[in-house]
C-alpha cells in the first residue's frame, strides 16, 4: 500500500515561507503539515479566494 505522503510531492518550503499573509496546506507526511489549514474543495472556491487580502 502506498503511504499518503507518497501520493503528492511536498509544497516547496520557499513557497510557504514567501507567502507571509496566507497559509498553504502542506501535504500529509511532510514537514509543515497542519490539518487545521482549510483546503479548497473546488477550483471555484480557490478562484473566489484569490482577491482576498488582509
Backbone as CSV, one residue per row, in Angstrom:
resi,resn,N_x,N_y,N_z,CA_x,CA_y,CA_z,C_x,C_y,C_z
1,UNK,0.836,-1.178,0.000,0.000,0.000,0.000,0.888,1.251,0.000
2,UNK,0.530,2.219,-0.789,1.288,3.464,-0.893,0.873,4.403,0.239
3,UNK,1.861,4.973,0.933,1.569,5.921,2.001,1.018,7.224,1.439
4,UNK,0.181,7.913,2.232,-0.413,9.178,1.780,0.642,10.185,1.340
5,UNK,1.765,10.214,2.064,2.790,11.210,1.732,3.503,10.894,0.422
6,UNK,3.286,9.715,-0.126,3.896,9.372,-1.409,2.986,9.662,-2.599
7,UNK,1.760,10.084,-2.351,0.822,10.382,-3.437,1.092,11.747,-4.059
8,UNK,1.562,12.691,-3.264,1.781,14.061,-3.737,3.184,14.511,-3.351
9,UNK,3.771,15.351,-4.180,5.059,15.953,-3.841,4.816,17.015,-2.782
10,UNK,5.819,17.291,-1.939,5.647,18.345,-0.942,5.617,19.720,-1.600
11,UNK,4.958,20.648,-0.942,4.999,22.044,-1.380,6.374,22.563,-0.977
12,UNK,7.118,23.177,-1.890,8.453,23.676,-1.532,8.396,24.660,-0.361
13,UNK,9.308,24.512,0.585,9.329,25.382,1.752,9.460,26.847,1.354
14,UNK,10.183,27.146,0.292,10.335,28.535,-0.159,8.983,29.141,-0.523
15,UNK,8.097,28.355,-1.105,6.762,28.854,-1.463,5.942,29.130,-0.214
16,UNK,6.131,28.321,0.802,5.390,28.510,2.050,5.902,29.734,2.794
17,UNK,7.221,29.886,2.916,7.769,30.992,3.697,7.610,32.339,3.001
18,UNK,7.545,32.368,1.675,7.326,33.630,0.962,5.885,34.096,1.076
19,UNK,4.986,33.203,1.354,3.570,33.507,1.439,3.242,33.954,2.866
20,UNK,3.644,35.186,3.224,3.547,35.632,4.612,2.134,35.981,5.063
21,UNK,1.228,36.262,4.152,-0.132,36.639,4.545,-1.138,35.504,4.413
22,UNK,-0.722,34.395,3.918,-1.643,33.277,3.744,-1.050,32.004,4.302
23,UNK,-1.865,30.970,4.324,-1.380,29.674,4.787,-1.561,28.676,3.668
24,UNK,-0.491,27.983,3.341,-0.565,26.902,2.367,-0.586,25.593,3.135
25,UNK,-1.436,24.713,2.712,-1.509,23.426,3.398,-0.491,22.471,2.793
26,UNK,0.449,22.078,3.624,1.445,21.101,3.197,0.767,19.743,3.073
27,UNK,1.270,18.906,2.210,0.710,17.575,2.032,1.048,16.673,3.213
28,UNK,0.185,15.702,3.460,0.334,14.752,4.564,1.699,14.079,4.505
29,UNK,2.342,13.988,5.667,3.610,13.273,5.758,4.840,14.136,5.582
30,UNK,4.656,15.414,5.279,5.798,16.302,5.078,5.847,17.352,6.179
31,UNK,7.064,17.849,6.453,7.253,18.873,7.474,6.381,20.081,7.165
32,UNK,5.703,20.588,8.178,4.835,21.742,7.997,3.375,21.381,7.790
33,UNK,3.061,20.090,7.713,1.667,19.672,7.541,0.853,20.112,8.744
34,UNK,-0.280,20.743,8.503,-1.178,21.202,9.558,-2.607,20.925,9.109
35,UNK,-3.267,19.946,9.710,-4.611,19.585,9.270,-5.658,20.662,9.527
36,UNK,-5.324,21.705,10.306,-6.297,22.766,10.574,-6.355,23.808,9.461
37,UNK,-5.399,23.781,8.546,-5.410,24.720,7.423,-6.481,24.261,6.434
38,UNK,-7.441,25.133,6.108,-8.524,24.720,5.210,-8.030,24.399,3.800
39,UNK,-8.753,23.516,3.147,-8.436,23.100,1.784,-9.623,23.451,0.900
40,UNK,-9.346,24.001,-0.272,-10.423,24.283,-1.218,-10.962,22.968,-1.761
41,UNK,-12.275,22.856,-1.811,-12.898,21.648,-2.348,-13.093,21.740,-3.860
42,UNK,-13.215,22.976,-4.374,-13.433,23.160,-5.812,-12.519,24.268,-6.313
43,UNK,-12.306,24.299,-7.610,-11.481,25.367,-8.182,-12.192,26.707,-8.057
44,UNK,-13.537,26.690,-8.018,-14.283,27.951,-7.872,-13.988,28.605,-6.524
45,UNK,-13.874,27.799,-5.472,-13.522,28.336,-4.156,-12.136,28.973,-4.184
46,UNK,-11.212,28.336,-4.850,-9.848,28.862,-4.934,-9.816,30.182,-5.695
47,UNK,-10.534,30.256,-6.806,-10.569,31.486,-7.603,-11.235,32.603,-6.808
48,UNK,-12.312,32.297,-6.096,-13.008,33.311,-5.302,-12.111,33.864,-4.198
49,UNK,-11.160,33.080,-3.737,-10.273,33.486,-2.653,-9.061,34.290,-3.131
50,UNK,-8.800,34.312,-4.430,-7.592,34.954,-4.958,-7.480,36.432,-4.622
51,UNK,-8.591,37.141,-4.592,-8.543,38.585,-4.378,-8.681,38.991,-2.918
52,UNK,-8.803,38.045,-2.015,-8.906,38.371,-0.592,-7.534,38.765,-0.075
53,UNK,-7.468,39.934,0.546,-6.208,40.441,1.083,-6.461,40.937,2.493
54,UNK,-5.567,40.598,3.406,-5.693,41.073,4.799,-5.026,42.407,4.955
